[in-house]
Amino acid sequence: MPKKLGMPVDLGQILNLQAETLVIALAAILLAGFVKGTTGVGAPVVGVPILTALFDIAFAVAIFSILNLLSNIWHTIAFRDKVPNKSFVLRFAFAGALGAILGSLLLASLPDAPLMLTMSGVVLFYVGFKLTKPNWKLSREAGDRLVIPAGLLGGLLQGAGGLSAPASITFLSALKLPRPEFIGTISAFFCIMSLFQIPTLAVLNILKLEHVLYCGLALLPFGLAIWAGEKVSRFVSGRLFDRSILLLLFAVAVLLISRSIA
């Protein structure tokens, strides 16, 4: 969860916004949903920075904590039959949940910049490595040994900085899982973590009833965009899907660098 939070956005502020601001906010929701539907991940990576620029980071994190939970419940159910190793998924998800708790407790006091720059370097190295050696993959046996450490690290990053992708998506991408299995696995991971993140945001008074109401307004366009992304994904080859994930990871690295120097 982000450490530096702005002032909360109230209903009056929303109603008094200029039309172009509302259009940009709607575009952010639609783009985030489309990316989520196409790749199975990435909604907060796309939507949170845009909403933060329009409002503040507290508002953006609160909105996407709910939207992300709902979309991941949807994908977890829809792709549950595409995940052959349920034990792997459960270990990954609950290790992530534990990591999120530990991250909130232990890593909240660490400086942001070194952590973000380190993780961006790891992600950029992995993306570069995969582009130069596209046929390399992490074996299932190695993945089974590393699933708990990878889940813990992803949760730690989620708890400390609100972004687990450098560990979680990088790990699953290295396994080169088929798209349905990838989406089912990562959705369960994010779903379990959100179940821990949302109560924490509520206790800290970052997530409020008004945010739930805003999410109700955003849910229809967000859901339609996910549906459209899923339709488009049917025409996406496995190679193109892998490249899309690498592009998303590159965007994550750029986001981490920009946040570290902001």
MARNU-914684 format. One line per 10 residues: number of its first residue (from 1); their letters; for each residue x, z, y of N, C-alpha, C. Coordinates in nm, 3 decimals. Layout:
N
NUM	A	X/Z/Y/X/Z/Y/X/Z/Y; ...
END
This chain:
262
1	MPKKLGMPVD	0.085/0.000/-0.119/0.000/0.000/0.000/0.088/0.000/0.124; 0.057/-0.081/0.223/0.140/-0.089/0.341/0.155/0.046/0.409; 0.269/0.068/0.469/0.298/0.197/0.531/0.258/0.201/0.677; 0.254/0.084/0.741/0.223/0.081/0.883/0.085/0.018/0.901; -0.009/0.098/0.943/-0.147/0.054/0.949/-0.196/0.056/1.092; -0.272/-0.047/1.127/-0.325/-0.055/1.262/-0.456/0.022/1.275; -0.520/0.008/1.390/-0.647/0.075/1.411/-0.756/0.006/1.331; -0.853/0.080/1.278/-0.959/0.018/1.200/-1.046/-0.073/1.286; -1.103/-0.174/1.221/-1.190/-0.270/1.289/-1.334/-0.226/1.268; -1.410/-0.208/1.376/-1.548/-0.166/1.359/-1.641/-0.286/1.370
11	LGQILNLQAE	-1.770/-0.262/1.343/-1.867/-0.371/1.339/-1.881/-0.439/1.474; -1.874/-0.362/1.582/-1.884/-0.421/1.715/-1.774/-0.522/1.742; -1.653/-0.490/1.698/-1.542/-0.583/1.716/-1.568/-0.714/1.642; -1.621/-0.703/1.521/-1.649/-0.823/1.443/-1.754/-0.910/1.512; -1.860/-0.847/1.558/-1.970/-0.922/1.619/-1.930/-0.987/1.751; -1.832/-0.931/1.820/-1.790/-0.984/1.949/-1.675/-1.084/1.939; -1.634/-1.119/1.817/-1.524/-1.211/1.801/-1.562/-1.351/1.846; -1.463/-1.425/1.894/-1.486/-1.563/1.931/-1.508/-1.647/1.806; -1.578/-1.759/1.824/-1.615/-1.842/1.710/-1.493/-1.891/1.633; -1.387/-1.929/1.707/-1.270/-1.982/1.636/-1.203/-1.877/1.549
21	TLVIALAAIL	-1.210/-1.749/1.591/-1.152/-1.642/1.510/-1.230/-1.626/1.380; -1.362/-1.633/1.390/-1.445/-1.622/1.269/-1.422/-1.741/1.177; -1.402/-1.860/1.234/-1.376/-1.979/1.154/-1.244/-1.964/1.079; -1.142/-1.913/1.147/-1.012/-1.893/1.083/-1.024/-1.788/0.971; -1.098/-1.681/0.998/-1.117/-1.577/0.897/-1.189/-1.634/0.775; -1.291/-1.716/0.798/-1.363/-1.779/0.687/-1.271/-1.874/0.611; -1.189/-1.949/0.684/-1.094/-2.040/0.619/-0.996/-1.962/0.532; -0.953/-1.844/0.579/-0.861/-1.761/0.501/-0.927/-1.716/0.370; -1.053/-1.676/0.379/-1.127/-1.633/0.259/-1.142/-1.749/0.161; -1.177/-1.867/0.214/-1.197/-1.984/0.129/-1.066/-2.027/0.063
31	LAGFVKGTTG	-0.958/-2.031/0.140/-0.828/-2.071/0.085/-0.780/-1.972/-0.020; -0.796/-1.843/0.009/-0.756/-1.741/-0.088/-0.834/-1.755/-0.218; -0.964/-1.780/-0.207/-1.046/-1.798/-0.326/-1.009/-1.922/-0.404; -0.979/-2.031/-0.334/-0.942/-2.156/-0.400/-0.812/-2.140/-0.476; -0.712/-2.076/-0.414/-0.585/-2.052/-0.481/-0.605/-1.964/-0.604; -0.689/-1.861/-0.590/-0.719/-1.773/-0.703/-0.784/-1.850/-0.817; -0.879/-1.937/-0.784/-0.948/-2.014/-0.887/-0.857/-2.114/-0.955; -0.764/-2.172/-0.881/-0.676/-2.274/-0.936/-0.566/-2.215/-1.021; -0.502/-2.109/-0.974/-0.385/-2.054/-1.043/-0.413/-1.921/-1.112; -0.524/-1.855/-1.078/-0.554/-1.724/-1.135/-0.494/-1.609/-1.060
41	VGAPVVGVPI	-0.413/-1.637/-0.959/-0.346/-1.534/-0.879/-0.339/-1.581/-0.734; -0.289/-1.490/-0.647/-0.250/-1.533/-0.513/-0.348/-1.510/-0.402; -0.468/-1.457/-0.429/-0.565/-1.438/-0.321/-0.511/-1.346/-0.210; -0.457/-1.227/-0.241/-0.404/-1.142/-0.134/-0.283/-1.204/-0.064; -0.199/-1.276/-0.140/-0.081/-1.338/-0.081/-0.120/-1.435/0.029; -0.231/-1.507/0.008/-0.280/-1.603/0.107/-0.362/-1.535/0.215; -0.457/-1.450/0.173/-0.555/-1.398/0.267/-0.509/-1.282/0.353; -0.430/-1.190/0.297/-0.391/-1.070/0.372/-0.310/-1.103/0.498; -0.208/-1.191/0.491/-0.134/-1.221/0.615/-0.220/-1.281/0.726; -0.315/-1.367/0.689/-0.399/-1.431/0.791/-0.493/-1.330/0.854
51	LTALFDIAFA	-0.559/-1.247/0.771/-0.650/-1.147/0.827/-0.573/-1.041/0.906; -0.450/-1.013/0.864/-0.368/-0.918/0.940/-0.339/-0.970/1.080; -0.310/-1.100/1.089/-0.283/-1.161/1.220/-0.408/-1.159/1.308; -0.525/-1.172/1.247/-0.650/-1.175/1.325/-0.698/-1.035/1.362; -0.683/-0.940/1.269/-0.735/-0.805/1.290/-0.620/-0.705/1.284; -0.603/-0.639/1.169/-0.486/-0.554/1.146/-0.466/-0.542/0.995; -0.353/-0.485/0.956/-0.318/-0.483/0.815/-0.409/-0.389/0.736; -0.457/-0.282/0.799/-0.548/-0.191/0.729/-0.677/-0.263/0.691; -0.730/-0.339/0.784/-0.854/-0.414/0.759/-0.831/-0.517/0.647; -0.719/-0.590/0.655/-0.692/-0.694/0.557/-0.675/-0.637/0.417
61	VAIFSILNLL	-0.599/-0.529/0.405/-0.576/-0.467/0.274/-0.706/-0.412/0.217; -0.787/-0.349/0.302/-0.914/-0.293/0.255/-1.007/-0.402/0.203; -1.019/-0.513/0.278/-1.108/-0.621/0.237/-1.063/-0.681/0.104; -0.935/-0.711/0.092/-0.888/-0.778/-0.029/-0.873/-0.683/-0.147; -0.869/-0.553/-0.123/-0.868/-0.462/-0.237/-0.999/-0.476/-0.315; -1.110/-0.494/-0.244/-1.239/-0.509/-0.310/-1.256/-0.650/-0.366; -1.227/-0.752/-0.283/-1.241/-0.891/-0.330/-1.152/-0.917/-0.451; -1.032/-0.861/-0.449/-0.940/-0.882/-0.559/-0.990/-0.816/-0.687; -1.048/-0.696/-0.674/-1.102/-0.629/-0.792/-1.215/-0.711/-0.853; -1.307/-0.757/-0.769/-1.423/-0.832/-0.819/-1.381/-0.962/-0.884
71	SNIWHTIAFR	-1.288/-1.034/-0.820/-1.244/-1.161/-0.877/-1.168/-1.140/-1.007; -1.091/-1.033/-1.016/-1.016/-1.009/-1.138/-1.104/-0.958/-1.251; -1.211/-0.884/-1.219/-1.309/-0.850/-1.322/-1.370/-0.978/-1.379; -1.405/-1.069/-1.288/-1.463/-1.199/-1.327/-1.368/-1.272/-1.423; -1.242/-1.286/-1.383/-1.147/-1.361/-1.466/-1.110/-1.286/-1.594; -1.106/-1.154/-1.589/-1.074/-1.078/-1.709/-1.180/-1.101/-1.816; -1.306/-1.101/-1.775/-1.416/-1.126/-1.869/-1.417/-1.271/-1.915; -1.401/-1.364/-1.819/-1.409/-1.507/-1.852/-1.298/-1.552/-1.946; -1.179/-1.491/-1.936/-1.065/-1.535/-2.016/-1.027/-1.436/-2.126; -1.116/-1.343/-2.157/-1.081/-1.239/-2.254/-1.054/-1.298/-2.392
81	DKVPNKSFVL	-1.121/-1.408/-2.429/-1.099/-1.467/-2.560/-0.975/-1.555/-2.564; -0.911/-1.577/-2.450/-0.793/-1.662/-2.444/-0.664/-1.581/-2.454; -0.678/-1.450/-2.468/-0.560/-1.362/-2.475/-0.548/-1.311/-2.618; -0.456/-1.367/-2.699/-0.447/-1.327/-2.839/-0.389/-1.188/-2.862; -0.300/-1.145/-2.774/-0.231/-1.016/-2.794/-0.287/-0.913/-2.696; -0.394/-0.847/-2.736/-0.459/-0.749/-2.649/-0.369/-0.628/-2.624; -0.288/-0.591/-2.722/-0.196/-0.478/-2.705/-0.097/-0.506/-2.592; -0.046/-0.626/-2.586/0.048/-0.666/-2.481/-0.018/-0.649/-2.344; -0.141/-0.697/-2.331/-0.212/-0.691/-2.203/-0.238/-0.547/-2.162; -0.283/-0.465/-2.256/-0.313/-0.325/-2.223/-0.188/-0.249/-2.182
91	RFAFAGALGA	-0.078/-0.271/-2.252/0.047/-0.204/-2.215/0.093/-0.248/-2.077; 0.083/-0.378/-2.051/0.122/-0.431/-1.921/0.036/-0.373/-1.809; -0.097/-0.370/-1.831/-0.189/-0.325/-1.728/-0.176/-0.175/-1.699; -0.170/-0.094/-1.805/-0.165/0.051/-1.781/-0.027/0.097/-1.736; 0.078/0.023/-1.773/0.209/0.050/-1.715/0.206/0.020/-1.565; 0.135/-0.088/-1.528/0.119/-0.120/-1.386/0.042/-0.014/-1.311; -0.063/0.040/-1.373/-0.141/0.146/-1.309/-0.056/0.271/-1.288; 0.023/0.307/-1.390/0.112/0.422/-1.375/0.216/0.396/-1.268; 0.269/0.275/-1.267/0.367/0.239/-1.165/0.309/0.246/-1.026; 0.182/0.206/-1.010/0.118/0.212/-0.878/0.107/0.355/-0.828
101	ILGSLLLASL	0.075/0.447/-0.918/0.068/0.589/-0.880/0.207/0.640/-0.840; 0.306/0.611/-0.924/0.443/0.655/-0.895/0.494/0.591/-0.767; 0.459/0.465/-0.745/0.502/0.397/-0.624/0.449/0.463/-0.500; 0.323/0.502/-0.504/0.263/0.569/-0.390/0.327/0.705/-0.364; 0.365/0.773/-0.471/0.421/0.908/-0.457/0.570/0.908/-0.427; 0.646/0.817/-0.492/0.791/0.824/-0.488/0.857/0.724/-0.393; 0.795/0.610/-0.374/0.860/0.505/-0.297/0.808/0.491/-0.155; 0.706/0.570/-0.119/0.647/0.555/0.013/0.746/0.586/0.124; 0.848/0.670/0.094/0.942/0.709/0.198/1.062/0.616/0.208; 1.074/0.519/0.116/1.189/0.429/0.122/1.174/0.329/0.235
111	PDAPLMLTMS	1.283/0.286/0.296/1.275/0.183/0.401/1.218/0.053/0.345; 1.132/-0.011/0.425/1.069/-0.134/0.380/1.168/-0.249/0.365; 1.251/-0.271/0.468/1.331/-0.392/0.476/1.423/-0.412/0.356; 1.504/-0.312/0.313/1.592/-0.335/0.198/1.516/-0.370/0.071; 1.403/-0.300/0.047/1.324/-0.327/-0.073/1.270/-0.469/-0.072; 1.214/-0.511/0.042/1.155/-0.645/0.050/1.259/-0.754/0.039; 1.374/-0.735/0.105/1.479/-0.835/0.098/1.536/-0.846/-0.043; 1.550/-0.732/-0.111/1.600/-0.734/-0.249/1.505/-0.811/-0.340; 1.375/-0.780/-0.329/1.278/-0.846/-0.415/1.266/-0.995/-0.382; 1.274/-1.031/-0.253/1.268/-1.172/-0.217/1.388/-1.247/-0.276
121	GVVLFYVGFK	1.505/-1.181/-0.276/1.623/-1.242/-0.336/1.606/-1.265/-0.485; 1.547/-1.167/-0.555/1.521/-1.182/-0.698/1.426/-1.299/-0.725; 1.319/-1.307/-0.646/1.221/-1.414/-0.665/1.283/-1.550/-0.637; 1.358/-1.562/-0.528/1.420/-1.690/-0.493/1.521/-1.733/-0.600; 1.596/-1.636/-0.655/1.689/-1.667/-0.763/1.612/-1.721/-0.884; 1.500/-1.656/-0.918/1.423/-1.700/-1.034/1.366/-1.840/-1.011; 1.309/-1.865/-0.892/1.253/-1.997/-0.862/1.362/-2.104/-0.871; 1.479/-2.076/-0.810/1.588/-2.172/-0.817/1.635/-2.196/-0.959; 1.642/-2.089/-1.039/1.684/-2.100/-1.178/1.587/-2.186/-1.258; 1.455/-2.164/-1.237/1.355/-2.240/-1.310/1.354/-2.387/-1.269
131	LTKPNWKLSR	1.384/-2.416/-1.144/1.388/-2.555/-1.099/1.508/-2.628/-1.158; 1.618/-2.558/-1.175/1.738/-2.621/-1.230/1.738/-2.622/-1.383; 1.669/-2.527/-1.444/1.659/-2.520/-1.590/1.510/-2.507/-1.628; 1.433/-2.614/-1.610/1.288/-2.606/-1.628/1.243/-2.573/-1.770; 1.328/-2.596/-1.869/1.288/-2.572/-2.009/1.317/-2.429/-2.056; 1.384/-2.348/-1.970/1.414/-2.211/-2.011/1.288/-2.127/-2.010; 1.277/-2.036/-2.106/1.165/-1.943/-2.108/1.209/-1.814/-2.174; 1.139/-1.707/-2.140/1.160/-1.578/-2.204/1.080/-1.576/-2.333; 1.144/-1.540/-2.443/1.076/-1.541/-2.572/0.967/-1.434/-2.576; 0.873/-1.455/-2.667/0.764/-1.357/-2.683/0.820/-1.222/-2.729
141	EAGDRLVIPA	0.922/-1.227/-2.813/0.981/-1.102/-2.861/1.046/-1.025/-2.746; 1.118/-1.097/-2.659/1.180/-1.032/-2.543/1.072/-0.983/-2.447; 0.967/-1.062/-2.429/0.858/-1.020/-2.342/0.790/-0.894/-2.392; 0.776/-0.883/-2.524/0.714/-0.765/-2.582/0.799/-0.640/-2.557; 0.931/-0.658/-2.557/1.021/-0.545/-2.530/1.020/-0.506/-2.382; 1.000/-0.606/-2.295/1.010/-0.583/-2.150/0.876/-0.558/-2.082; 0.766/-0.564/-2.156/0.634/-0.561/-2.093/0.609/-0.431/-2.017; 0.648/-0.318/-2.073/0.624/-0.191/-2.003/0.713/-0.176/-1.880; 0.845/-0.204/-1.889/0.926/-0.199/-1.766/0.877/-0.297/-1.659; 0.835/-0.417/-1.700/0.786/-0.514/-1.603/0.656/-0.465/-1.538
151	GLLGGLLQGA	0.568/-0.407/-1.619/0.444/-0.354/-1.563/0.468/-0.238/-1.468; 0.559/-0.148/-1.507/0.594/-0.035/-1.420/0.651/-0.083/-1.287; 0.743/-0.180/-1.293/0.803/-0.231/-1.170/0.699/-0.299/-1.082; 0.609/-0.377/-1.144/0.503/-0.439/-1.067/0.414/-0.336/-0.999; 0.381/-0.230/-1.073/0.300/-0.122/-1.015/0.372/-0.048/-0.904; 0.502/-0.023/-0.923/0.582/0.043/-0.819/0.578/-0.038/-0.690; 0.595/-0.168/-0.703/0.593/-0.254/-0.584/0.454/-0.256/-0.521; 0.350/-0.254/-0.605/0.214/-0.251/-0.552/0.189/-0.120/-0.478; 0.231/-0.009/-0.534/0.210/0.120/-0.470/0.289/0.135/-0.342; 0.411/0.080/-0.340/0.498/0.099/-0.224/0.472/-0.002/-0.114
161	GGLSAPASIT	0.439/-0.126/-0.151/0.429/-0.230/-0.049/0.308/-0.320/-0.060; 0.220/-0.295/-0.158/0.098/-0.374/-0.168/0.116/-0.512/-0.227; 0.231/-0.539/-0.291/0.256/-0.673/-0.342/0.337/-0.664/-0.471; 0.270/-0.684/-0.585/0.338/-0.670/-0.715/0.391/-0.802/-0.767; 0.358/-0.913/-0.701/0.390/-1.046/-0.754/0.537/-1.067/-0.788; 0.634/-1.015/-0.709/0.774/-1.040/-0.745/0.810/-0.995/-0.885; 0.742/-0.894/-0.936/0.770/-0.848/-1.072/0.668/-0.903/-1.170; 0.539/-0.886/-1.142/0.435/-0.919/-1.241/0.424/-1.069/-1.266; 0.410/-1.148/-1.159/0.394/-1.292/-1.178/0.524/-1.356/-1.226; 0.638/-1.308/-1.175/0.766/-1.361/-1.220/0.784/-1.339/-1.370
171	FLSALKLPRP	0.748/-1.219/-1.417/0.760/-1.187/-1.560/0.673/-1.279/-1.645; 0.546/-1.294/-1.609/0.457/-1.378/-1.688/0.493/-1.525/-1.678; 0.542/-1.566/-1.561/0.586/-1.705/-1.545/0.704/-1.735/-1.636; 0.794/-1.637/-1.653/0.911/-1.656/-1.740/0.870/-1.674/-1.886; 0.757/-1.617/-1.925/0.707/-1.631/-2.061/0.644/-1.768/-2.086; 0.614/-1.840/-1.976/0.551/-1.973/-1.985/0.423/-1.967/-2.068; 0.338/-1.871/-2.037/0.210/-1.859/-2.106/0.120/-1.977/-2.071; 0.036/-2.022/-2.162/-0.065/-2.121/-2.128/-0.155/-2.068/-2.015; -0.208/-2.158/-1.933/-0.285/-2.116/-1.816/-0.395/-2.015/-1.850; -0.480/-2.038/-1.952/-0.587/-1.940/-1.979/-0.532/-1.802/-2.014
181	EFIGTISAFF	-0.426/-1.797/-2.096/-0.368/-1.668/-2.133/-0.302/-1.601/-2.012; -0.235/-1.681/-1.929/-0.173/-1.628/-1.808/-0.278/-1.563/-1.719; -0.389/-1.632/-1.695/-0.493/-1.581/-1.606/-0.558/-1.456/-1.666; -0.588/-1.458/-1.795/-0.647/-1.341/-1.857/-0.557/-1.219/-1.850; -0.428/-1.240/-1.868/-0.333/-1.129/-1.866/-0.313/-1.074/-1.727; -0.287/-1.160/-1.630/-0.260/-1.112/-1.494/-0.386/-1.055/-1.430; -0.503/-1.107/-1.466/-0.628/-1.054/-1.411/-0.654/-0.912/-1.460; -0.629/-0.887/-1.588/-0.644/-0.751/-1.641/-0.546/-0.657/-1.573; -0.424/-0.704/-1.551/-0.321/-0.624/-1.484/-0.367/-0.584/-1.345; -0.411/-0.682/-1.264/-0.455/-0.653/-1.128/-0.584/-0.571/-1.125
191	CIMSLFQIPT	-0.670/-0.595/-1.223/-0.797/-0.523/-1.228/-0.774/-0.373/-1.247; -0.690/-0.337/-1.344/-0.661/-0.196/-1.370/-0.594/-0.132/-1.249; -0.499/-0.203/-1.187/-0.432/-0.146/-1.071/-0.529/-0.126/-0.954; -0.620/-0.220/-0.936/-0.717/-0.206/-0.826/-0.807/-0.085/-0.845; -0.836/-0.051/-0.970/-0.920/0.066/-0.997/-0.852/0.195/-0.952; -0.719/0.192/-0.942/-0.645/0.306/-0.891/-0.621/0.293/-0.740; -0.602/0.170/-0.691/-0.573/0.150/-0.550/-0.693/0.179/-0.461; -0.811/0.135/-0.502/-0.929/0.149/-0.417/-0.964/0.296/-0.390; -0.968/0.384/-0.491/-0.993/0.526/-0.460/-0.887/0.585/-0.366; -0.762/0.541/-0.383/-0.657/0.590/-0.295/-0.682/0.550/-0.151
201	LAVLNILKLE	-0.722/0.423/-0.130/-0.753/0.376/0.005/-0.871/0.452/0.063; -0.970/0.484/-0.021/-1.086/0.558/0.027/-1.049/0.700/0.066; -0.966/0.766/-0.016/-0.923/0.903/0.015/-0.845/0.907/0.145; -0.764/0.804/0.169/-0.684/0.797/0.292/-0.765/0.748/0.412; -0.894/0.722/0.390/-0.986/0.677/0.496/-0.947/0.540/0.553; -0.881/0.460/0.470/-0.850/0.323/0.508/-0.963/0.230/0.465; -1.017/0.255/0.349/-1.133/0.180/0.299/-1.258/0.259/0.333; -1.348/0.194/0.410/-1.470/0.261/0.455/-1.592/0.180/0.414; -1.710/0.238/0.438/-1.834/0.171/0.402/-1.848/0.038/0.473; -1.802/0.030/0.598/-1.815/-0.097/0.673/-1.734/-0.208/0.606
211	HVLYCGLALL	-1.622/-0.173/0.542/-1.544/-0.275/0.473/-1.620/-0.329/0.353; -1.694/-0.242/0.284/-1.777/-0.285/0.173/-1.882/-0.385/0.222; -1.939/-0.358/0.339/-2.038/-0.450/0.397/-1.975/-0.584/0.431; -1.854/-0.582/0.489/-1.786/-0.708/0.521/-1.757/-0.787/0.394; -1.718/-0.715/0.287/-1.691/-0.782/0.161/-1.817/-0.848/0.105; -1.931/-0.784/0.128/-2.057/-0.843/0.086/-2.080/-0.977/0.155; -2.044/-0.986/0.283/-2.058/-1.112/0.357/-1.957/-1.217/0.308; -1.839/-1.170/0.270/-1.732/-1.263/0.229/-1.744/-1.305/0.084; -1.822/-1.231/0.005/-1.822/-1.252/-0.139/-1.872/-1.391/-0.178; -1.978/-1.440/-0.112/-2.032/-1.572/-0.148/-1.932/-1.684/-0.123
221	PFGLAIWAGE	-1.876/-1.697/-0.002/-1.776/-1.804/0.017/-1.652/-1.785/-0.071; -1.611/-1.662/-0.091/-1.495/-1.635/-0.176/-1.524/-1.679/-0.320; -1.642/-1.643/-0.372/-1.679/-1.681/-0.507/-1.693/-1.831/-0.524; -1.753/-1.898/-0.424/-1.766/-2.044/-0.431/-1.630/-2.112/-0.431; -1.538/-2.058/-0.353/-1.403/-2.116/-0.348/-1.331/-2.098/-0.481; -1.349/-1.981/-0.545/-1.291/-1.960/-0.678/-1.348/-2.060/-0.777; -1.480/-2.079/-0.771/-1.547/-2.175/-0.860/-1.492/-2.315/-0.838; -1.472/-2.356/-0.712/-1.417/-2.488/-0.682/-1.275/-2.500/-0.735; -1.195/-2.394/-0.717/-1.059/-2.396/-0.767/-1.054/-2.409/-0.918; -1.146/-2.342/-0.987/-1.150/-2.351/-1.133/-1.187/-2.493/-1.178
231	KVSRFVSGRL	-1.277/-2.559/-1.104/-1.313/-2.697/-1.136/-1.193/-2.789/-1.120; -1.120/-2.771/-1.010/-1.002/-2.854/-0.985/-0.895/-2.829/-1.090; -0.883/-2.704/-1.135/-0.776/-2.668/-1.229/-0.789/-2.740/-1.362; -0.908/-2.791/-1.393/-0.926/-2.863/-1.519/-0.846/-2.992/-1.522; -0.811/-3.042/-1.405/-0.734/-3.165/-1.396/-0.585/-3.138/-1.372; -0.547/-3.010/-1.381/-0.408/-2.971/-1.357/-0.335/-2.959/-1.490; -0.226/-3.033/-1.506/-0.148/-3.028/-1.629/-0.069/-2.898/-1.636; -0.018/-2.869/-1.755/0.062/-2.747/-1.771/0.185/-2.749/-1.683; 0.248/-2.866/-1.668/0.367/-2.877/-1.584/0.332/-2.850/-1.438; 0.220/-2.909/-1.393/0.179/-2.888/-1.254/0.140/-2.743/-1.231
241	FDRSILLLLF	0.078/-2.680/-1.330/0.043/-2.538/-1.318/0.169/-2.453/-1.302; 0.272/-2.482/-1.384/0.398/-2.408/-1.372/0.459/-2.425/-1.234; 0.455/-2.547/-1.181/0.510/-2.573/-1.048/0.428/-2.502/-0.940; 0.297/-2.494/-0.961/0.212/-2.423/-0.864/0.248/-2.275/-0.859; 0.275/-2.216/-0.974/0.315/-2.075/-0.979/0.449/-2.056/-0.909; 0.543/-2.148/-0.931/0.672/-2.139/-0.863/0.655/-2.150/-0.712; 0.566/-2.240/-0.668/0.540/-2.255/-0.525/0.480/-2.127/-0.468; 0.389/-2.065/-0.543/0.330/-1.938/-0.499/0.436/-1.829/-0.490; 0.526/-1.824/-0.588/0.633/-1.724/-0.584/0.727/-1.748/-0.466; 0.753/-1.874/-0.435/0.835/-1.905/-0.317/0.766/-1.854/-0.191
251	AVAVLLISRS	0.633/-1.874/-0.183/0.558/-1.824/-0.067/0.565/-1.672/-0.059; 0.561/-1.606/-0.175/0.574/-1.460/-0.179/0.709/-1.417/-0.122; 0.816/-1.488/-0.163/0.950/-1.455/-0.115/0.959/-1.471/0.037; 0.903/-1.580/0.088/0.903/-1.602/0.234/0.826/-1.493/0.304; 0.712/-1.453/0.247/0.631/-1.346/0.305/0.710/-1.216/0.308; 0.781/-1.184/0.200/0.860/-1.061/0.195/0.970/-1.062/0.302; 1.035/-1.176/0.318/1.141/-1.186/0.419/1.084/-1.169/0.558; 0.969/-1.234/0.585/0.909/-1.223/0.719/0.864/-1.081/0.749; 0.812/-1.011/0.645/0.770/-0.872/0.665/0.890/-0.780/0.686; 1.002/-0.813/0.623/1.119/-0.726/0.635/1.187/-0.735/0.772
261	IA	1.171/-0.850/0.839/1.235/-0.867/0.968/1.138/-0.852/1.083; 1.010/-0.829/1.052/0.907/-0.815/1.158/0.927/-0.684/1.235
END
